[in-house]
Amino acid sequence: MPESKPRRKKSTQGQAERQSAHAIDKPMPGWYKPVMFGLMLLGLLWIIVYYLSQTLFPIPNIGGWNIVIGFGIAMVGFFMTTGWK
């Protein structure tokens, strides 16, 4: 009866590639999550203050651009969620 072929061991190069892929999955720094949620809340609060103060605050001379600033701050926080692990 013929013998089956022995299996080859995986090359060390493949193991090195897998280890380098895991090196990319570093843990997030401790400041990342508070900054991310802080920016989302700051943007929301900016818009709420703008509406509750009847357009007098946070910056009275720019008018409706306060909405753009508030959404911009919040969007930076939301974009940070794509890098959150």
LOLUMVEX-341327 format. One record per residue: residue number from 0; residue in three letters; x, y, z of N, C-alpha, C, O in turn. Coordinates in steps of 0.2 Angstrom, whole numbers, plus 2048, in hexadecimal, padded with zeros to 3 digits. Example, Ala and Ser with C-alpha at 12.3 -4.5 7.8 and 13.67 -1.06 7.14 Angstrom:
n;res;n.xx;n.yy;n.zz;ca.xx;ca.yy;ca.zz;c.xx;c.yy;c.zz;o.xx;o.yy;o.zz
0;Ala;842;7E4;827;83E;7EA;827;842;7F0;827;847;7EF;82A
1;Ser;840;7F5;823;844;7FB;824;840;800;827;843;806;828
END
This chain:
n;res;n.xx;n.yy;n.zz;ca.xx;ca.yy;ca.zz;c.xx;c.yy;c.zz;o.xx;o.yy;o.zz
0;Met;804;7FA;800;800;800;800;805;806;800;809;806;804
1;Pro;803;80B;7FC;807;811;7FC;806;816;802;801;816;805
2;Glu;80C;819;804;80B;81D;809;809;824;807;80B;827;802
3;Ser;806;828;80B;804;82E;80A;809;833;80B;80E;832;80E
4;Lys;809;839;807;80E;83E;807;80E;841;80E;809;843;811
5;Pro;814;842;811;814;846;817;812;84E;816;814;850;811
6;Arg;80F;851;81B;80D;858;81A;813;85C;81B;817;85B;820
7;Arg;813;861;818;819;866;819;817;86B;81E;811;86C;81F
8;Lys;81C;86C;822;81B;871;827;81B;878;824;81E;87A;81F
9;Lys;817;87C;827;816;883;825;81C;887;825;820;886;82A
10;Ser;81E;88B;821;824;88F;821;824;894;826;81F;896;828
11;Thr;82A;896;828;82A;89B;82D;829;8A2;82B;827;8A6;82E
12;Gln;829;8A2;824;827;8A9;821;820;8AA;822;81E;8B0;823
13;Gly;81C;8A5;821;814;8A6;822;813;8A8;829;80E;8AC;82B
14;Gln;816;8A5;82E;815;8A7;835;817;8AE;836;814;8B1;83A
15;Ala;81D;8B0;833;81F;8B7;834;81A;8BC;831;819;8C1;834
16;Glu;817;8BA;82C;812;8BE;829;80C;8BF;82E;809;8C4;82E
17;Arg;80A;8B9;831;804;8B9;835;806;8BD;83B;801;8C1;83E
18;Gln;80C;8BD;83E;80E;8C1;844;80E;8C8;842;80C;8CC;847
19;Ser;810;8CA;83C;810;8D1;83B;809;8D4;83A;808;8DA;83B
20;Ala;805;8D0;838;7FE;8D2;837;7FB;8D3;83E;7F7;8D8;83F
21;His;7FD;8CF;843;7FA;8D0;84A;7FD;8D6;84D;7FA;8D9;851
22;Ala;803;8D8;84A;806;8DE;84D;802;8E4;84B;803;8E9;84F
23;Ile;7FE;8E4;846;7FA;8EA;844;7F4;8EA;849;7F2;8F0;84A
24;Asp;7F2;8E5;84C;7EC;8E5;850;7EE;8E7;857;7ED;8E3;85C
25;Lys;7F2;8ED;858;7F4;8EF;85F;7EE;8F2;862;7E9;8F4;85F
26;Pro;7EE;8F1;869;7E8;8F4;86D;7E8;8FC;86C;7ED;8FF;86B
27;Met;7E2;8FE;86D;7E1;905;86C;7E4;909;873;7E4;906;878
28;Pro;7E6;90F;872;7E9;913;877;7E3;914;87C;7DD;915;87A
29;Gly;7E4;916;882;7DF;917;887;7DB;91D;886;7D6;91E;888
30;Trp;7DE;922;882;7DB;928;881;7D6;928;87C;7D2;92D;87B
31;Tyr;7D6;923;877;7D2;923;871;7CB;923;872;7C7;927;86F
32;Lys;7C8;91F;876;7C1;91E;877;7BE;924;87B;7B9;927;879
33;Pro;7C1;927;880;7BF;92D;883;7BE;933;87E;7BA;937;87E
34;Val;7C4;934;87A;7C4;939;875;7BE;938;870;7BB;93D;86E
35;Met;7BD;932;86E;7B8;931;869;7B1;932;86B;7AE;936;868
36;Phe;7B0;930;871;7A9;931;874;7A8;939;876;7A3;93C;875
37;Gly;7AE;93C;878;7AE;943;87A;7AC;947;874;7A9;94C;875
38;Leu;7AF;946;86E;7AE;94A;868;7A7;949;866;7A4;94E;864
39;Met;7A4;943;866;79D;942;864;799;946;869;794;949;867
40;Leu;79A;946;870;796;94A;874;797;951;874;792;955;874
41;Leu;79D;953;872;79E;95A;872;79B;95D;86C;798;963;86C
42;Gly;79B;959;866;797;95C;860;78F;95C;862;78C;961;85F
43;Leu;78D;957;865;786;957;867;784;95D;86B;77F;961;86A
44;Leu;788;95E;870;787;964;875;788;96B;871;784;96F;873
45;Trp;78C;96B;86D;78D;971;869;787;973;865;784;979;865
46;Ile;784;96E;862;77D;96F;85E;778;971;863;773;975;862
47;Ile;777;96D;869;772;96E;86E;772;976;871;76D;979;871
48;Val;778;978;872;779;97E;875;777;984;870;774;989;871
49;Tyr;779;982;869;777;987;864;770;988;863;76D;98D;863
50;Tyr;76C;982;864;765;983;863;762;986;86A;75D;98A;869
51;Leu;764;984;870;761;986;876;762;98D;877;75E;991;87A
52;Ser;768;990;875;769;997;876;767;99B;870;768;9A1;870
53;Gln;763;998;86C;760;99C;866;765;99F;862;764;9A5;861
54;Thr;76A;99C;860;76F;99E;85C;774;9A3;85F;778;9A6;85B
55;Leu;774;9A4;865;779;9A9;869;77F;9A6;86B;784;9A9;86B
56;Phe;77F;99F;86C;785;99C;86E;786;996;869;781;994;866
57;Pro;78C;993;869;792;994;86C;796;999;868;79A;99D;86C
58;Ile;795;99A;862;799;9A0;85F;793;9A4;85B;790;9A2;856
59;Pro;791;9AA;85E;78B;9AD;85B;78C;9B0;854;787;9B1;851
60;Asn;792;9B2;852;793;9B6;84C;793;9B1;845;793;9B4;840
61;Ile;793;9AB;846;794;9A6;840;78D;9A3;83F;78C;9A0;83A
62;Gly;788;9A4;843;781;9A2;841;781;99A;840;783;996;845
63;Gly;77E;998;83A;77D;991;839;783;98D;838;783;987;838
64;Trp;789;990;838;78F;98C;837;790;988;83E;794;984;83E
65;Asn;78D;98A;843;78E;987;84A;78B;980;849;78E;97B;84C
66;Ile;786;97F;845;784;978;843;789;974;840;78A;96E;841
67;Val;78C;977;83B;792;973;837;797;971;83C;79A;96C;83B
68;Ile;799;976;840;79E;975;845;79D;96F;84A;7A1;96A;84B
69;Gly;796;96F;84C;794;96A;851;794;963;84D;796;95E;850
70;Phe;791;963;847;791;95C;844;798;95A;842;79A;954;842
71;Gly;79D;95F;840;7A4;95D;83F;7A7;95A;844;7AB;955;844
72;Ile;7A6;95D;84A;7AA;95A;850;7A7;953;852;7AB;94F;853
73;Ala;7A0;952;851;79D;94C;852;7A0;947;84D;7A1;941;84F
74;Met;7A0;949;847;7A2;944;841;7AA;942;842;7AB;93C;841
75;Val;7AE;946;845;7B5;944;847;7B4;93E;84C;7B8;939;84B
76;Gly;7B0;93F;851;7AF;939;856;7AC;933;852;7AE;92E;854
77;Phe;7A8;934;84E;7A5;92E;84A;7AA;92B;846;7AA;925;845
78;Phe;7AE;92F;843;7B3;92C;83E;7B8;928;842;7BB;923;840
79;Met;7B9;92A;848;7BE;927;84D;7BC;920;84F;7BF;91B;850
80;Thr;7B5;91F;84E;7B2;918;850;7B5;913;84B;7B5;90D;84C
81;Thr;7B7;915;845;7B9;910;840;7C0;90D;842;7C1;907;840
82;Gly;7C3;910;846;7CA;90E;848;7CA;90A;84F;7CF;908;852
83;Trp;7C4;90A;852;7C3;908;859;7C3;900;859;7BF;8FD;855
84;Lys;7C7;8FD;85D;7C7;8F6;85D;7C5;8F3;864;7C5;8ED;866
END
